[in-house]
Amino acid sequence: FLPIDAVEAIICKKDQDTRTPADVAEGVREGYGGCCSDHGPVRNAREFDPPSDDEIKAIIDRRFGPIAGIFKPRS
């Protein structure tokens, strides 16, 4: 479970977030609000555990590395 909502929060470090990447993904999974994975092709995506911190970093580098600059907070 690694929705784009969690990826954005990890890359942008919203509110100077000090949680680990897996904790951020877990927070999205357990949250009451909606997330992009609620509407994706995998049913009940929130039932899956988030990847480990190392796996999350590798996924972000592989999938979003080339465009990660667009997620940086504006100054």
Number of C-alpha atoms within 10 A of each C-alpha: 18 24 18 15 15 22 21 16 18 23 18 18 16 12 7 8 12 11 12 13 25 22 16 21 27 19 14 22 24 10 11 8 8 11 16 11 19 15 11 11 8 9 10 11 16 19 10 11 13 21 16 14 15 10 13 20 17 13 15 18 13 10 10 16 12 10 10 15 11 12 14 13 10 6 3
